[in-house]
Amino acid sequence: MIYIIIRREISKYLVTKISCDHMFDKIERLDDNEVMIDFLLVYYISNEFIDAYIANRAMSMKHIVEKNIPLSMKKLLSQQSEF
């Protein structure tokens, strides 16, 4: 399992779709099929980033697990998994 600390990969302020897309491009090129993304000490996530994250996660060929997800994002991810 690959462990990604998102504040080190992108920032503690997750704002743009482009930064999310870039991170998922890197994830898809990894050899390991399991990826843990840690949101520890992320202070802000824009709606644009969340939308891009949900879309990229749905299209990903990797098994992605999140850790320390902010409550606002956790609600959106749980709604997404209900469909």
C-alpha positions in Angstrom: 0.0 0.0 0.0 1.3 3.4 -0.9 0.7 6.1 1.7 0.2 9.7 0.5 0.0 12.7 2.9 -2.0 15.1 0.8 -0.7 18.3 2.5 2.8 17.3 1.4 1.7 16.2 -2.1 -0.4 19.3 -2.8 -1.0 21.7 0.1 -2.9 22.1 3.4 -5.3 24.2 1.3 -6.9 22.0 -1.4 -8.3 24.5 -3.9 -8.0 23.6 -7.6 -9.2 20.8 -9.9 -5.9 20.9 -11.6 -4.0 20.0 -8.4 -6.4 17.1 -7.8 -6.1 15.8 -11.4 -2.3 16.0 -11.2 -2.3 14.0 -8.0 -4.5 11.3 -9.5 -2.3 11.2 -12.6 0.6 10.3 -10.3 -1.5 7.8 -8.4 -2.5 6.0 -11.6 1.1 5.6 -12.6 2.1 3.9 -9.3 2.8 0.2 -9.4 0.9 -0.6 -6.2 -2.9 -1.0 -6.6 -3.7 0.1 -3.0 -3.3 3.8 -2.0 -4.0 5.5 1.3 -4.6 9.2 1.2 -4.2 11.0 4.5 -6.0 14.3 4.9 -4.4 15.1 8.3 -3.9 18.9 8.9 -5.7 19.9 5.7 -7.3 23.2 6.6 -9.5 23.9 3.6 -11.0 22.0 0.7 -12.9 23.9 -2.0 -16.0 22.5 -3.7 -14.0 22.4 -7.0 -11.4 20.2 -5.4 -14.0 17.9 -3.8 -15.9 17.5 -7.1 -12.7 16.7 -8.9 -11.6 14.3 -6.2 -14.9 12.4 -6.3 -14.8 12.2 -10.1 -11.1 11.0 -10.2 -11.7 8.5 -7.4 -14.7 7.0 -9.3 -12.6 6.6 -12.5 -9.5 5.3 -10.7 -8.3 1.8 -11.3 -6.7 1.8 -7.8 -8.2 0.8 -4.5 -8.2 4.2 -2.6 -8.7 4.5 1.1 -8.9 7.8 2.9 -7.8 8.7 6.4 -8.5 11.7 8.5 -11.1 13.0 6.1 -12.7 16.4 7.1 -16.3 16.0 8.0 -17.7 18.1 5.1 -15.9 15.9 2.6 -16.8 12.7 4.5 -20.5 13.4 4.0 -20.0 13.9 0.3 -18.0 10.7 -0.1 -20.5 8.7 1.8 -23.4 10.1 -0.4 -21.4 9.2 -3.5 -20.9 5.6 -2.4 -24.6 5.2 -1.9 -25.3 5.4 -5.7 
